[in-house]
Amino acid sequence: MSAIFGSREQLVAVGVHANRGPVVLLEGVVLVGRAPSEVRADISGLALRCGVKEVPNAEGEQDVPAWGVSTGAVQQWLPDAGGFLQRGDAMVTDVLVAGPDLAEDRQGERNVASWRRNSRRRAPEPGPWTVRPERERPRWECVPLERVGPLRFGMTPEQVSAALGGEAASSRRTYHPYPAGSRREDQGDPAEERLVEERFEAAGVRAHYPWWEQGRGPFLGAVTALGRSGPQALLDGIPLVGRPVTAVEADIVRYLTDNDLGLRFLVSGDQEIHGLGVTVRTARVGDGVISEARLGAEQWYEE
């Protein structure tokens, strides 16, 4: 668990971790380490009986402001036979319990936000938790460090759109490399905007664009095949997308052994096949998770 302090070094909140925290009860309702849908139902019933209001939070879980309770959900981690923690296929709840001073303490609010970021939370993907059936997923062969299906690393955004049948990006993410008022302002044009990422809803992929060659770009550096809606990305016949995470990781371990390769664990808990630019990620589906894959060019992983 984490003690969170405010601007006067006073305790303003306590964060209780889903996978290693103590059991926390509210009027007999266990808030930590359970299926999110079960906790939501129990809190809704309790709030109704007590006449207090519950509201959805940014993570899609529940806040009860009158009680200072905010629930969240993270992927479950379980010990294997050797006692080492491994990712599971379920989501479980954690909880943040705040005191009355938090609402008036900006530093405390910033510290709470930092706790959420550091608890292996990933921004929720937009849209419902509907999973595309396997038979409806296009099958994309992967050539590590070169391409994923029709998308070859180094493509321009226009070439990416053309390779996806002319689909226009449903959303884009950009940044300003020389923002006004920053120390980098005098190194370029503060109004310059650079493309970082595009999402293609119909194809079920996200295209990631780094900037190479002395600031020229953008060029395709990585592709994420989304777990719920993306194509089936195949690595030497291993399907990487839309499956139980534990099953994919078991296949990957065998692949590593057969090919004398190594595995790297990222801060997020995701697993990357070292040297191939292949990362097994997760996508939430209600109370569970399924696999998704990110594959990148060599330059992407060197940055």
PLY file of the C-alpha trace (Angstrom):
ply
format ascii 1.0
element vertex 303
property float x
property float y
property float z
element edge 302
property int vertex1
property int vertex2
end_header
0.00 0.00 0.00
1.04 3.62 -0.47
0.71 6.58 1.89
0.08 9.78 -0.09
0.93 13.15 1.44
-0.14 16.71 0.71
1.57 20.09 0.62
1.98 20.27 4.41
3.32 16.71 4.59
0.01 15.54 6.01
-1.56 12.22 5.02
-4.30 12.91 2.46
-4.93 9.47 0.94
-3.98 5.81 1.06
-3.66 3.68 -2.06
-4.14 -0.05 -1.57
-2.64 -2.21 -4.31
-4.72 -4.92 -5.94
-2.11 -7.67 -6.05
-0.22 -7.18 -2.79
-2.34 -4.98 -0.53
-4.32 -5.85 2.59
-8.02 -6.70 2.56
-10.03 -3.46 2.78
-13.69 -3.61 3.76
-16.44 -1.00 3.61
-19.54 -2.02 5.56
-18.62 -5.66 4.95
-17.86 -5.18 1.23
-14.36 -6.33 0.24
-12.95 -3.63 -2.07
-9.54 -5.04 -3.05
-8.47 -7.98 -5.20
-11.89 -8.87 -6.60
-13.53 -8.90 -10.03
-14.43 -5.28 -10.89
-18.02 -6.11 -11.88
-18.65 -7.72 -8.49
-17.25 -4.74 -6.60
-19.29 -2.31 -8.72
-22.48 -4.23 -7.95
-21.74 -4.37 -4.22
-20.86 -0.67 -4.00
-23.97 0.30 -5.97
-26.16 -1.65 -3.58
-24.44 -0.21 -0.53
-24.63 3.37 -1.85
-28.33 2.94 -2.60
-29.04 1.67 0.91
-27.08 4.51 2.49
-28.51 7.22 0.23
-25.16 8.45 -1.15
-24.17 9.16 -4.74
-21.75 7.08 -6.80
-20.10 8.46 -9.94
-17.97 6.85 -12.67
-14.30 7.80 -12.71
-11.82 8.14 -15.57
-10.94 4.43 -15.38
-14.54 3.32 -15.78
-14.82 2.23 -12.15
-16.57 3.97 -9.25
-16.05 6.90 -6.93
-18.18 7.55 -3.86
-17.21 11.13 -2.92
-19.14 11.07 0.36
-16.92 8.23 1.58
-13.67 9.32 -0.09
-13.54 5.99 -1.90
-12.28 5.55 -5.47
-11.92 2.09 -7.03
-9.70 1.09 -9.92
-8.75 -2.09 -11.75
-5.42 -3.57 -12.78
-4.24 -6.85 -14.23
-3.87 -9.67 -11.75
-0.42 -11.04 -11.00
-0.06 -14.50 -9.46
2.97 -16.47 -8.18
4.11 -19.41 -10.28
5.45 -22.72 -8.93
8.78 -21.06 -8.18
7.23 -18.12 -6.36
7.83 -15.62 -9.16
4.98 -13.30 -10.10
3.41 -13.74 -13.52
0.60 -11.95 -15.29
-2.80 -13.58 -15.11
-5.85 -13.34 -17.35
-8.07 -11.42 -14.93
-8.59 -7.84 -13.78
-8.79 -7.17 -10.05
-9.68 -4.10 -8.04
-7.58 -1.71 -6.02
-8.82 1.24 -3.99
-7.83 4.78 -3.11
-9.22 6.08 0.18
-8.96 9.86 0.57
-9.39 12.15 3.54
-11.37 15.41 3.58
-8.28 17.57 2.96
-7.51 16.15 -0.49
-10.06 18.22 -2.43
-8.39 21.44 -1.26
-4.77 20.32 -1.66
-3.42 20.57 -5.20
-0.12 18.96 -4.30
-2.00 16.07 -2.78
-4.07 15.69 -5.95
-0.89 15.64 -8.04
0.58 12.97 -5.79
-2.59 10.89 -6.13
-2.39 11.19 -9.93
1.24 10.07 -9.78
0.25 7.03 -7.70
-2.30 6.04 -10.31
0.25 6.35 -13.13
2.78 4.29 -11.21
0.36 1.47 -10.43
0.70 -0.05 -13.90
-2.37 1.75 -15.16
-2.83 2.07 -18.89
-5.16 4.63 -20.42
-8.45 2.88 -21.29
-8.97 2.13 -24.96
-12.05 3.86 -26.38
-15.15 1.91 -27.34
-17.01 -1.08 -25.91
-15.39 -4.28 -24.69
-16.64 -6.23 -27.70
-14.09 -8.74 -29.00
-13.78 -9.39 -32.71
-14.23 -13.12 -33.44
-11.08 -14.90 -34.54
-12.64 -15.93 -37.86
-13.22 -12.25 -38.72
-9.66 -11.11 -38.03
-7.36 -10.66 -41.04
-4.20 -12.72 -40.64
-1.06 -10.62 -40.84
2.33 -12.26 -41.04
5.05 -10.46 -39.09
8.64 -10.00 -40.20
10.35 -8.65 -37.07
11.97 -5.21 -37.47
10.62 -4.97 -41.06
6.83 -5.13 -41.35
3.48 -6.22 -39.91
1.15 -7.48 -42.63
0.87 -4.70 -45.26
2.51 -2.10 -43.01
6.23 -1.70 -43.56
8.29 0.29 -41.10
9.46 3.58 -42.59
6.17 4.31 -44.39
4.71 7.80 -44.37
1.22 8.37 -42.90
-0.16 8.59 -46.44
1.35 5.22 -47.33
-0.03 3.69 -44.12
-3.54 4.86 -44.98
-3.21 3.51 -48.53
-1.99 0.13 -47.24
-5.10 -0.05 -45.05
-7.39 0.33 -48.04
-7.59 4.11 -47.86
-8.99 4.19 -44.32
-8.66 7.59 -42.66
-7.37 7.73 -39.11
-10.17 7.93 -36.55
-7.93 9.85 -34.13
-4.44 11.35 -34.09
-2.02 12.34 -31.36
0.51 15.11 -31.86
3.00 17.13 -29.86
4.91 20.42 -30.07
8.68 19.80 -29.96
9.49 23.46 -29.26
6.66 24.71 -27.00
6.47 28.41 -26.25
7.91 29.30 -22.87
10.09 26.18 -22.68
13.88 25.93 -22.76
13.60 24.49 -26.28
11.60 27.39 -27.69
14.61 28.98 -29.42
15.57 25.69 -31.13
12.66 25.71 -33.57
9.20 27.02 -34.37
6.91 26.94 -31.28
3.92 26.51 -33.60
5.35 23.34 -35.18
3.22 20.26 -34.54
4.43 16.71 -35.07
2.41 13.55 -35.51
3.03 10.83 -32.92
0.24 8.30 -33.38
-2.80 7.46 -35.50
-5.62 5.08 -34.66
-7.46 3.17 -37.38
-10.75 1.91 -35.98
-11.82 -0.40 -38.82
-8.40 -2.02 -39.17
-7.96 -2.29 -35.39
-4.44 -0.89 -35.34
-2.48 2.04 -34.00
0.39 3.44 -36.05
3.27 5.03 -34.11
5.53 7.62 -35.71
8.96 8.60 -34.38
11.01 11.31 -36.08
14.26 10.18 -37.65
16.87 11.64 -39.98
17.51 15.04 -38.36
13.93 15.91 -37.60
12.39 14.72 -40.86
9.29 12.59 -40.70
6.99 11.21 -39.59
7.84 7.64 -40.51
6.13 4.49 -39.29
8.16 3.12 -36.39
5.79 0.66 -34.72
2.35 -0.91 -35.08
-0.01 -2.05 -32.33
-2.52 -4.74 -33.32
-5.35 -4.05 -30.87
-6.48 -6.96 -28.75
-10.22 -6.46 -29.07
-10.49 -5.44 -32.72
-7.16 -5.87 -34.47
-5.80 -8.28 -37.06
-4.28 -11.57 -35.99
-0.53 -10.93 -35.99
1.42 -14.15 -36.55
5.03 -14.60 -35.46
6.35 -17.80 -37.04
2.84 -19.21 -36.78
2.20 -18.04 -33.19
-1.01 -15.96 -32.97
-0.27 -12.95 -30.76
-3.63 -11.15 -30.63
-6.96 -11.72 -28.88
-5.93 -14.75 -26.82
-5.50 -15.42 -23.09
-2.29 -13.66 -22.10
-1.01 -16.70 -20.23
-1.39 -18.86 -23.36
0.50 -16.39 -25.56
3.30 -16.03 -23.03
3.65 -19.82 -22.78
4.02 -19.98 -26.58
6.57 -17.15 -26.47
8.68 -18.94 -23.84
8.86 -22.01 -26.09
9.74 -19.77 -29.05
12.56 -18.16 -27.05
13.95 -21.55 -26.07
13.83 -22.87 -29.63
15.52 -19.76 -31.06
17.98 -18.95 -28.25
16.44 -15.53 -27.64
15.93 -13.46 -24.50
12.96 -11.78 -22.86
12.82 -8.27 -21.46
10.21 -7.10 -18.94
9.08 -3.51 -19.36
8.00 -1.21 -16.53
4.39 -1.73 -17.60
4.75 -5.48 -17.07
4.64 -6.14 -20.80
7.07 -8.67 -22.26
9.35 -7.90 -25.19
11.29 -10.43 -27.22
14.70 -8.85 -26.97
16.22 -7.96 -30.32
13.07 -8.60 -32.38
10.97 -5.59 -31.41
7.96 -7.77 -30.53
6.03 -6.87 -27.37
3.10 -8.80 -25.89
0.66 -6.31 -24.36
-2.78 -6.62 -22.81
-6.25 -5.24 -23.51
-9.04 -5.22 -20.99
-12.28 -7.09 -21.68
-14.60 -6.57 -18.72
-13.24 -8.57 -15.79
-10.53 -10.16 -17.94
-7.70 -9.33 -20.31
-6.62 -10.60 -23.70
-3.40 -10.19 -25.62
-2.44 -7.56 -28.12
0.86 -7.07 -29.90
3.17 -4.18 -30.68
5.90 -4.65 -33.27
8.49 -2.04 -34.10
11.48 -1.13 -36.21
14.98 -1.29 -34.80
15.16 2.52 -34.57
11.97 2.58 -32.49
13.57 0.54 -29.71
16.86 2.44 -29.87
15.19 5.79 -29.11
0 1
1 2
2 3
3 4
4 5
5 6
6 7
7 8
8 9
9 10
10 11
11 12
12 13
13 14
14 15
15 16
16 17
17 18
18 19
19 20
20 21
21 22
22 23
23 24
24 25
25 26
26 27
27 28
28 29
29 30
30 31
31 32
32 33
33 34
34 35
35 36
36 37
37 38
38 39
39 40
40 41
41 42
42 43
43 44
44 45
45 46
46 47
47 48
48 49
49 50
50 51
51 52
52 53
53 54
54 55
55 56
56 57
57 58
58 59
59 60
60 61
61 62
62 63
63 64
64 65
65 66
66 67
67 68
68 69
69 70
70 71
71 72
72 73
73 74
74 75
75 76
76 77
77 78
78 79
79 80
80 81
81 82
82 83
83 84
84 85
85 86
86 87
87 88
88 89
89 90
90 91
91 92
92 93
93 94
94 95
95 96
96 97
97 98
98 99
99 100
100 101
101 102
102 103
103 104
104 105
105 106
106 107
107 108
108 109
109 110
110 111
111 112
112 113
113 114
114 115
115 116
116 117
117 118
118 119
119 120
120 121
121 122
122 123
123 124
124 125
125 126
126 127
127 128
128 129
129 130
130 131
131 132
132 133
133 134
134 135
135 136
136 137
137 138
138 139
139 140
140 141
141 142
142 143
143 144
144 145
145 146
146 147
147 148
148 149
149 150
150 151
151 152
152 153
153 154
154 155
155 156
156 157
157 158
158 159
159 160
160 161
161 162
162 163
163 164
164 165
165 166
166 167
167 168
168 169
169 170
170 171
171 172
172 173
173 174
174 175
175 176
176 177
177 178
178 179
179 180
180 181
181 182
182 183
183 184
184 185
185 186
186 187
187 188
188 189
189 190
190 191
191 192
192 193
193 194
194 195
195 196
196 197
197 198
198 199
199 200
200 201
201 202
202 203
203 204
204 205
205 206
206 207
207 208
208 209
209 210
210 211
211 212
212 213
213 214
214 215
215 216
216 217
217 218
218 219
219 220
220 221
221 222
222 223
223 224
224 225
225 226
226 227
227 228
228 229
229 230
230 231
231 232
232 233
233 234
234 235
235 236
236 237
237 238
238 239
239 240
240 241
241 242
242 243
243 244
244 245
245 246
246 247
247 248
248 249
249 250
250 251
251 252
252 253
253 254
254 255
255 256
256 257
257 258
258 259
259 260
260 261
261 262
262 263
263 264
264 265
265 266
266 267
267 268
268 269
269 270
270 271
271 272
272 273
273 274
274 275
275 276
276 277
277 278
278 279
279 280
280 281
281 282
282 283
283 284
284 285
285 286
286 287
287 288
288 289
289 290
290 291
291 292
292 293
293 294
294 295
295 296
296 297
297 298
298 299
299 300
300 301
301 302
